[in-house]
């Protein structure tokens, strides 16, 4: 399920990255880079028995990912309404 969720975020991010202008490429690249980190942190959370530090890093990474996806959505909404 995590792999499917990762693919559901990475594929649109790569497409947005290819279409974006130079200034708008940072967020899709950030999203593509943080997904593998989240997967590794998720594996570490389970492997270490939910240690607080690793769990906190995993949850803060999820918050950053949510922020990046929301910002991408807002940027795309702004572009589509201006065209």
N, C-alpha and C positions, 0 to 999 in steps of 0.2 A: 504494500500500500504506500509506503514511503517513497519507493522508486517511482511509482505512478504519479504521486503528488509532485515529486521533483521534476519529472518530465513535463508535467502540466505547467510548470513555472519556467523551466529552462527553454523550451521550444518557443513560446511567445517572446521571451526575452531576447533570444537570438534573432528572431525576425525583426523585433523593434530595433535592436542594435544595428542591423544591416540597413534599415530604412532611415535611421536617425541621422541628424546632422552632427557635427563634431561636438557641440556643447551638450547634446542630449544623450551621449553614449555612456556616460558614467553610471547611471542607475541600472540599465540593463546588464552592464558588465559586472557591477557589484552583485546583482541578483544571481547571475550565473556562477560567480565565485563563492557565494555564501551557501549555496545548496549542498555541495560536497562537504563543506565544513559542518553544516547542520547534520548531515548523515553520519559523519564520523563522531560528532558529539553525542548523537542519539545512541550509537553503538556503545560509546564509552559510558553513558548514563546507565544503560542496562547492565553492562559488564562490571561496573564498579558498585552496583547495588544502590543506585540513586544517591551518590555522594553529593552533598550540598553545592560544592564549588562547580562541579561539572554540570549539574542540573541547572544551576544559575546561568552558566555560560550558554547552555543549550536554549534556555528560555529567553535570554537576552538576544541571542542570535535570531530566534523566531520573531521577536519584536522588531528587530532591524529588518528582517526579511518582509514582514508585514508592511513596514513603513516604505520600503523600496517599491514593493508591488503597488501600494496605494498611490505613491508619487508617480509611478509610471502610468497608472490608470488616469490620474488627473492630467498629466501631460498629454496623453493621447486624446482625452476628452477635449482639451483646449485646442489641440491641433484640428480635430474633426469639426468643431464648431466654428473655427475661423475660416475653414475652406468652403 
